[in-house]
Amino acid sequence: QEVLVESGGGLVQPGGSLRLSCAASGGRVLSANDMGWFRQIPGKARELVAQLTSRGTTTYADSVKGRFTVSRDDALNTMYLQMNSLKPEDTGVYLCNGHLVPISSWGRGTQVTVSA
């Protein structure tokens, strides 16, 4: 069974940076799938913030363009989200999964809190 584990979140001041990781196990190769980083805020629908296709194409939500960068290490079967110039509105639980079709059940995600 495919398992996705997110990590790297934490508490950071506005303007700070974090690097999130999405590690895959169970046999599914991330590079063969269109993957996404999502943000979940209580009471709101899950939001796609960044996409990385199997071909390496990236797209971003307008709210994070120029600040977030999604990448992948195929040797480690891991996807990353580099988050710079963080803002309080970036606060939420960040999860990874297939972009349009989940490749795994949703994990716990990793909490990002941006606060002074």
C-alpha positions as CSV (number, residue, x, y, z in Angstrom):
1,Q,0.0,0.0,0.0
2,E,1.3,3.4,-1.0
3,V,2.1,5.6,1.9
4,L,2.9,9.3,1.7
5,V,4.5,11.0,4.7
6,E,4.8,14.8,5.0
7,S,7.3,16.5,7.2
8,G,9.2,19.7,7.7
9,G,6.5,22.0,9.1
10,G,6.8,24.1,12.1
11,L,6.4,27.6,13.6
12,V,8.1,30.4,11.7
13,Q,8.0,34.2,11.8
14,P,6.6,36.1,8.9
15,G,9.3,36.4,6.2
16,G,10.8,33.1,7.2
17,S,11.3,29.9,5.2
18,L,10.5,26.2,5.6
19,R,11.1,23.2,3.4
20,L,8.5,20.5,3.4
21,S,9.1,16.9,2.3
22,C,6.7,14.3,0.9
23,A,8.3,10.8,1.1
24,A,6.6,7.9,-0.7
25,S,6.9,4.2,0.1
26,G,4.9,1.2,-0.9
27,G,6.1,0.9,-4.5
28,R,4.6,3.9,-6.2
29,V,7.1,6.1,-7.9
30,L,6.3,9.8,-7.5
31,S,8.0,10.8,-10.8
32,A,5.4,8.7,-12.6
33,N,2.5,10.7,-11.3
34,D,1.2,14.3,-11.4
35,M,1.6,15.3,-7.8
36,G,0.4,18.2,-5.7
37,W,1.0,20.0,-2.5
38,F,-2.3,21.0,-0.8
39,R,-3.2,23.2,2.2
40,Q,-5.9,22.4,4.6
41,I,-7.4,25.1,6.9
42,P,-10.1,24.2,9.3
43,G,-13.5,25.0,8.0
44,K,-12.2,25.5,4.4
45,A,-11.9,23.2,1.4
46,R,-8.5,21.7,0.7
47,E,-6.6,24.0,-1.6
48,L,-4.0,23.1,-4.2
49,V,-1.0,25.3,-3.8
50,A,1.6,23.7,-6.1
51,Q,1.7,21.0,-8.7
52,L,4.5,19.0,-10.2
53,T,3.7,16.8,-13.2
54,S,5.4,13.6,-14.2
55,R,7.1,15.6,-16.9
56,G,8.5,18.1,-14.5
57,T,6.1,21.0,-15.2
58,T,5.2,23.1,-12.2
59,T,2.2,25.4,-11.5
60,Y,1.3,27.4,-8.4
61,A,-1.6,29.0,-6.8
62,D,-1.5,32.8,-7.3
63,S,-1.2,33.3,-3.6
64,V,2.2,31.5,-3.5
65,K,3.7,32.3,-6.9
66,G,7.2,33.6,-6.6
67,R,7.5,32.4,-3.0
68,F,7.1,28.6,-3.2
69,T,9.0,26.1,-5.3
70,V,8.1,22.5,-5.8
71,S,10.7,20.0,-6.7
72,R,11.4,16.3,-6.6
73,D,14.3,14.0,-5.9
74,D,13.7,10.9,-8.0
75,A,16.5,8.9,-6.3
76,L,14.8,9.4,-2.9
77,N,11.3,9.2,-4.3
78,T,10.6,12.4,-2.4
79,M,8.9,15.7,-3.3
80,Y,9.7,19.0,-1.7
81,L,8.0,22.4,-1.2
82,Q,10.4,25.2,-0.5
83,M,8.5,28.0,1.1
84,N,10.0,31.4,1.3
85,S,8.8,34.8,2.4
86,L,6.1,33.1,4.5
87,K,3.0,35.0,5.4
88,P,0.5,34.4,8.2
89,E,-2.1,33.4,5.6
90,D,0.2,30.5,4.6
91,T,-0.7,28.9,7.9
92,G,-2.3,25.5,7.6
93,V,-1.8,21.7,7.3
94,Y,0.2,20.9,4.2
95,L,-0.5,17.5,2.5
96,C,0.8,15.8,-0.6
97,N,-1.0,13.5,-3.0
98,G,-1.8,12.9,-6.6
99,H,-2.9,16.1,-8.3
100,L,-6.3,15.0,-9.7
101,V,-6.3,11.4,-8.7
102,P,-5.1,10.5,-5.2
103,I,-2.3,7.8,-5.3
104,S,-2.8,7.1,-1.6
105,S,-5.1,7.7,1.3
106,W,-4.6,11.2,2.7
107,G,-2.0,11.4,5.5
108,R,-1.8,13.6,8.5
109,G,0.1,16.3,6.7
110,T,2.5,18.7,8.4
111,Q,1.5,21.8,10.3
112,V,2.9,25.2,9.1
113,T,2.2,28.1,11.4
114,V,3.4,31.6,10.4
115,S,3.2,34.0,13.3
116,A,5.1,36.6,15.1
